[in-house]
Amino acid sequence: MRSTVLTTIARGCVAASLSIAIGAGALAAAPASVPEVSAASSLQAAADQQQRRFAPHFGGTVFERPGESYREAFLRVRRTYGGKLGIVRLFYSGLPASWSKIRSNVGSTRLAISFRAAPAQVLAGRHDAALRNWFADAPRGHVTRWSYMHEPENDSLNNGQYRRAWRHVNELAQKAGNRKLRSTLILMCWTLEKNSGRDWRDYYPGARVIDVLAFDCYNAGHRNDTYRSVRELLSGAARLSKRIDKPWAIAELGSVVVGGDDGRGRAAWLKRVARFAHDRGARFVTYFDSDVGVDYRLHDAASRSAWRTIVRRSN
């Protein structure tokens, strides 16, 4: 999904000893005691715990209404999601805005930002000065997730050139000496499907370049008036993350309200997504609360309440 500037919110950060159980609109801590297990089971449990060290940040997008400033829209959505936003996602169709402009809109809220520039221009060094300064000015007190050209699969790109441009941008980021910067490759969940005819490695610039793999995942089951199994939708991303030893995230999540549903079915589906993301150690999940192209907005009371609870309790 593309827009000049979209904003996504999220939050959540708990220790590995916590387990989020999302049901009946609530998140709860797991009991401290654990049963005795075999050595093999202990090894598997340790591996699973490693993947679940971080609970996801959950959030949603922000759009200005007629006559509303971006700052006003941000404050409105912040109230909708419980008054505390852990992360804001910004989408830029070109280079990102200055940090002074970003701070005037969202304050000191953590950010996940994607921006775009033609690979040929990047490799020619045309944007070096601007990007070098932008990375140098990034916050150092908390993590900032940044992504160069999200969803590259939808663009007519020379994939080798795209990967080289990614490496170049990352070199500029590294020169800032800011350990809180996190390079995030954002692909489509569809790319991991066999029928897509795609290979995620065509867009992967390398393990030394990418910190986090994120995916945009939508419920295609709505065409048949169903909510697709969360496991079917997200397992590919989680498995790939584990296989290449990289954290994963859901950069965009969306579903329309399917036929015959008053919103309660979608609300239950959202809770299942949140539970899966937590259990599989996703870093963040952001809902694409928008009618750009398709109306994915959480306009019904049940869905809105479910996502608000997930965001608030994960804070």
N, C-alpha and C positions, 0 to 999 in steps of 0.2 A: 504494500500500500504506500502511495506516495502522496506528499503534500509539501508545500514550501516549508511550513513549520508545523509539525504536530507535536503534541506534548503528552508524555506518558508518565504516570506516577506509580510509585511503588515503595515498598518498605518491608523490612523484616530482617532480623539478624539475631539468631539465638544460638546457644552453644549446642554441641553435638549431643549432649545428654537430654535435650528436649525433643519431643516428638509432637508434631502438629497433627491433631486428629480433627478433620473438618467434617462435621456432621451436625445437623440441626443448627447450622450457622454458628459453630463455635470452634475455637482452637484451644486445645488443652495440653498440659504437660503430661508426659508419660510417667508411670510409676518409676521410682528410683531403683527398685530391686529387680534383678534379672535371674532367671532360672539357671541352674548348672547345665553346662553344655560340654560336648566333646571337644577335643583339640581341633579337629577339622571344622566343626561348627564355629569354634571361636575364631579361627582364621577367616572364615567367610563373614562372620559378624563384624570383625575388625575392618574387612574390606568394605562392607556395606556402610559401616559407620564413617569411614573415610569419605565416602561419596556423599554422606548426609551431613557433613560438618556444618554446612551453611543452610539455613532455611531461606526460601526464596523471598525476594522483594516482589510484592504484588501491586499492580496499579492499572491505570487506564488513561486514555488520551484526553486532550483538552482542545476544544475549538471555540473561537470567539463567536458569540452570537451577534446579531446586528446591533451596532452601536456600542459594543463592548470592547474594551481594550484587552490586550493579551494578559496584562497583569490582573485585570478584573476577572477574566475567564479562569485564570489559574487559581485565584482565591475562591471562586465559586466551586470549582471542582475539588479543591482541597477540603472545603466544607462538606461536600457530598461524600467524600471518602474518609470522613472521620476527623478532619482538622489537622492531620499530621501526615505529610508526604515525605517518604524516605528517599525517593528518587524521581526525577522528571526526565522523560525521554524527549529529545528534540530531534526533529527531522529537518534537514536543510537541503534544498535543491541545488545549492552551490556551496561555497565555503561557509563555515560557521560564523555566526555573529561574534562580535568582540565579547570578552568576558564581562566588561562593564555593562553591556546591553543585556546579556544573559542574567546577570545578577539583579539588574533592575526589574526583571520580570519574575524570577523565581527565588530571589534571595540566595541563601546559602544551601539550598536543597541539593542533594546529590543528583548527578546527571548521567544520562546515557544519550550520547549524541551521534547522529550519523550525518555525514556530509558528502558532497559529490564534487568531482572535478575530472575532466577527461584524462584518462591514463597517459595519453601522449603529452599533454600539458604538464602533468605531474613529473614524468620522466625527463622532460626538457628543463625542469627546475623553475617553471614559470610561477609556481605558488610557494616556493621554498620559504621566502621571507615571511609571508603571511602565516603559513602553518608553523614555522619555527617560533614566531612570536606568540601565536595562539597556544601552542603547547607549553611554552615557557610561562604563560600567565595562568595556566590551569590551577585549580585549588590543590593544595598540598596537605590539607587536613582530612580529606576523605577521598574515597575512590571516585574517579570519573571514568566511565566506560565510553570509548569512542569507536566509531566504525566508519571505514571508508567505503562508500558506494554499497549500501545494503541492497540485497536482492539483485546481485549482478546477473543472475540467470535470465532476467527479463530484458536485459540490454544486449544490443548487438555489439559485443566486445571481442577483441582479440584476447583470449583468456590468458595467454602467456604474458601479454603486455599488462593486463590487469593485475596479475600476480606480482610482476616486477614493480608496478606502481604502488601496490600495497607495501612491499618491502621498503620502498623509498620513503613513503609517508611514515612508516614505523621508525625508520632511521632518524627522521626529524623529531619524532616524539621522544626517542631515546636520548637525544641530545639535551632535552629539558632536564634530565636527571631527576624526574618526578616518579617515585615508586608507586604513586597512587593512580597513575594512568593505566588503564586496562584496554588493550586492543581487542576488539570484538568483531569477528566475522559473522555477518548476518545473512543466512541463506534461507531458502524456502523448505518447509517440511516436504513439499511435493518432490523436491529434488532427490530425496532419499527413497522415493517410491520406485519400484521396478519399472512401472509404466511410464515414468517421466522421460526415460531415455537419457538422463543426465548422470554425471559423475561429480560428486561434491569436490573431489580432488582437483578438478579443473579450475576451481576458484580458490583453492587453499594455498596461501603463500608460504606455508611452512610452520613447523612447530615452534621455531624460535621467534616467529613474528606474531602469532596469534595467542592471546591469553585465554579467550573464551569463545566457544562456538555457540551462536544463537540462531534460532529458527523462527520463521513466521508460519504459524499453523492455524488452519481454518477448518471448520466443520463442513466438509463437502457432503455429508449425509443429509443436509437440509434439502437437497434435490429430491430425496425420497422421503421427506418428512420424518427424518430420524436424526438423532444425535450420534455421531460416530463414536465407537468405543474409544475412550481416552487412551487405552493401552495401544490400540492399533495406530492412533494418530501420533503418539509421542514416543513410543518405544524405540523407534529408529534413531531419533535424536539422542536419547539417553544411552542406547547401546554404543553408538558411534563415539560419544563422549568418553565412555568407559574404555573403549578399545584403544583410543589414541591418547588417553590420559589427559584430557582437557575438560575443564568445567563447561557446563552447557546452560542454556537459558532459552526461554520462549520470548522472543522480541515482539511478536504480535500474535494475539489469540483472538479468534472471533467466531461467532455463530449467529445466524438469524434465529428468530423464534420460529420453530417449524410448525407446519400446519396442525391444527388441533391442540396446540399447547398454549396455555395462558401465561406462560413464563416460568411456571414452577418446574417444568421439565428442564429448561435451560439452566435454571438456578441449581438444580441437582447436578447437572453436567459440569457447571463451573466448579462446584465443590469437589467433584471427582478429579478435575484437572488440578486443582490446588493440592489435593492429597497426593496425587501421583508426582507432581513437581517437588513437593517436599520430600517424599520417600526416596526419590531418585536424585536428590541433591542439586536441583536446578538453582542457579544464582538469582534469576528474576523471571517473572511472568507478567507481561503487560497486555491488558485487554484493549483491543482496537475499537474503542467506543465511538464509532463514526458511521456516517452514511455515505462515505466516499465510495462510489461504485456500487456497493451493496450496503443495505441498512443493518449494520451490526450493533447499533446503539442499544444500550441497556435501558430501554425506555419503559419496560414493565416493572412493577413494584417488586416482584419476587426476585428477578435477576439482579436488579440494582441493590436490593437489600443483601443478597448473598455475597456479591462482590465487595460491597462496603464492609461487611463483617469480616471477610477474608483479609482485606487490606488493614482494617483497624486492629484486628487481633494479631496479625503478623508483625505489627509495629511494636 
